[in-house]
Amino acid sequence: MNYQTIQVRVEQSVCFLKLYRPEANNTINRTMVDECRHALAACEDTVHIIVLEGLPEVFCFGADFQDNTAEPEALYDLWDQLARGSFISIAHVRGKANAGGVGFAAACDIVLADNSAEFSLSELLFDLFPACVLPFLIRRIGFQKAHYMTLTTKPVAIQQALDWGLADACEDNSEALLRKHLLRLRRLSKTGIQRYKTYINSLDTVLSRSKQAAISANRELFSDPENLKKIDRYARTGLFPWESES
């Protein structure tokens, strides 16, 4: 399939899925969500490992405010596929992961990074909050750290991300780090991965329990006329709500 917003290649039992919207800072729109879900569905029965990558400077910068058409339920289901699918999902993070980019990373089984990686939740700057991201982030790093990231909106550098468990391993040459992990993970059978993922998912039901609340909150935020005005203004001018256009 010819994708518009992602690049996909399969090498033996590994699928490399690259988020690829360089003209839009690798932001998320409906097409990206639909294409990622299509690619993951095609991998479900045969692929052992999914490697999710972005660009060298930006992993994913969150929602596209100029093309904000992604359905929250579809995005939540995409991250749920990464979290609970019958494969090992690896996020290879370089550069900035903001808002929904944190959601992509937090949903994966393993997060590998280079020294340029940083993670941030910027939503409260626009009177929004990361409703769909939080269940995945809390599952990975715990309630208080996710709460702190949301409230402060400030970037978390890679060393802090490692300390918090938001990233699992980091090397300056993250390509080499990824290769070392793949050498070991390729030895695992599809049957073994499937059985383990089924079991581990049964121990933690936060994602299924949180889905409806997250989607409802997201829809409420993005249907508020005042919020939409702030988003539209930022998309047009690049100005934050407290900044003057003069």
N, C-alpha and C positions, 0 to 999 in steps of 0.2 A: 504494500500500500504506500502511496505517495503522501507523506505527512507534510503539513504546513508549518507546524510549531515544534516538532520534535524530530530527532534523528534516531533511528533504531538499527542496530546490527546485532546479529546473533553469532557467537563463536562457541561451537560445541554446545555445552549446557548453560552458557551464560548469555543473557541478553543485556546489552548496553543501551540504555534509554537516556538520551541527552535532551534536556529542555533547551530549545533553540529558537529564541526570539531576540536576537542581538539588537534589532532595531527598537525594541521596547523594553530593554533592560531585563529581559527574561521574566517579564510579568505574566500573570495568569489570566487567560481569557477562556471563554467557553470552548473554543476550538482546541486549546491545549488540554483542557480537562477531558474532552471527548476522545482526543487522540491518545492520550495516556491510558485511559480506561480500555480503549480498543487494543492497544499494544499489550497491556497486562493480561487481558482476557485471552489473547492468543498464546500467551506464555504459560498459562495456568497448568496445563496438563503435561508439558514437556520440558520446560526450562527449570533448572535447579536454582539459579541465582539471577537476580535482577540488580544491575548496577545503575543507579540513578545519578546522572551528572548534570551540571550546568555549564556555564562558560567559565573561563579561567578567572575573570574579574568579578563575576556575579553568579551565584548559584541560582537564586530566584528572588526577585524583589517584591513578591506579593501580588496583590490584585492589580490588574491594569485599570486605572481610573478612567482612561479614555475609551476603554472597551470593556466596561464592567458588566458583562453578560453571563458570567459563570453562575450556574445554579448551585446554591450552597449544598443541597443534598447530593448532587453529582460530585462535587469536590470532596465532601465528607466520605462518600463511597469510594472515591479514588484512593484517598489516604487509608481507608479501611482495607482496601485491597493490598496496599503495600504492607500494612501492619499484620494482616491475618491471612494473606494468600499462602498457597502451598509451595512457596519458594522462599529463599533467603533474600531479603531486600537490603541492599547496601546503598546508603547515600554517600556520594563522594563530593564533599563540599569544599569549594575554593571560592574565596571572595565573600561577598555579602549574601546572607540569607535573612531576608526580612519578612515579617508577617506570614503570609502563606508559604514563603520559602522555609520558614521554621517548621510549618506544618508538614511539608514534604520530608524534611530531615527527621523530625520527631516520629513520623509514622514508620520509618524504616527500622529493621532489626539491628543494623549496625551502621554507625556513622563514622566515616573516615574523613580526615581533613588535612589541609596544609596550613602553614603558619599565617596565611592571609585570611583565613576564615573568621567571620564574625556573625553573630546572631542577634536579631533585634525584633521587637514587636512595637511598631510605630502607631498602631491603630488609635490609641487614646488621644493622640495629637489632633485627630479629626473627630473627636467625640464618638468614636467607634470602640469596639473591643474585639479581641480575636476569638470569637465565640466557637468557631469550628476548630481552630488550632488547639485550644486549651485542653480538651480531653486527651489528645495525643501527647501534648507537652507534659501535662501532669503525670500521665502514665510513665513518661521517661524520667523526669527530674523531680517530681513531687509537687505538692500544692504550693508551698510557700515560695519556692524559687520561681515557679511559673507566675505566681501572683506578683512577685517583685519585678520580674521582667515586664509584665503588662503595665504596672503602675509607673515605672521609671522611664520606659520607652528607650532606654539607652542601650547601645550595643554591648554585647557580651563577647569579649575577645576569646581566642581559642584556649588559652590556659584556664580561664574560668569555666569555659564550656566543658573542658576535660574534667575539672574538679567537680562540676555539677552532674556529670554523666550525660550531658547533651551531645558530646562527642565521645567516641570510644577510644580513638587512637589518632595521633597526629605525627606527621613527619614533614620536613621541608619539601621533600620529594614525595608527594602523596601518590603519584603514579606508581612508584616502587612499593609504597605501603599497600596500595590496592592489589598489586600483583602478588605480594607475599600472602595476603589474605586469601586470594583466589586459588593459589596453589594448594592451600589446605582445604578450603571449602569445597573445591571441585571433587574431592574424594568422597563426599557424602552422597548417598544415594537419594534418588527422588522419593522413594518409599519412606526412608528414614526421616527426611525433611518433612514430608506430609504428616506422618504420624506425630512427630514432635510438635509441629506448629498447631495441630489439632488439640494436643494436650495442653500446651502452654497457653493457648487462647482460652481454654476452658477455665484456667485459674484466675483470669483477669477479665471481667466483663464490663469494665468501665466504658469501653468504646460503644458497645451496643446500648448500654444504659443511658449514655449521654447524648446519643444521636439526635433525638427529637428536640431536646432542650437547646442544643447547639444550633440546629437548623432554624428553629423558631426565633431565637435571639438574633441570628444573622439576618433573617428576613425583616424583622422589626427595625433593626439598625439601618438597613439599606432601603427601607420604605419611608423613613422619616424625611420630610421635605427639607428641613434645616440641614441635616447631614448631607443630603444630595446636593444642596447648594454649595457646601464646603468642598465636597469632592469635585464638583464641576469647576469651581473656582481654581482649585489646585491643579486640575488637569489642564486648564486654560492658561494659567499664569505661573504655576510653580510656587505660589505663595501659600504659606500656612494660614490657618484661620485668624491668628492674632496679628498678622502682618498687613500693613496698609498697601494699597495699590498705588498710592501717590509717589 
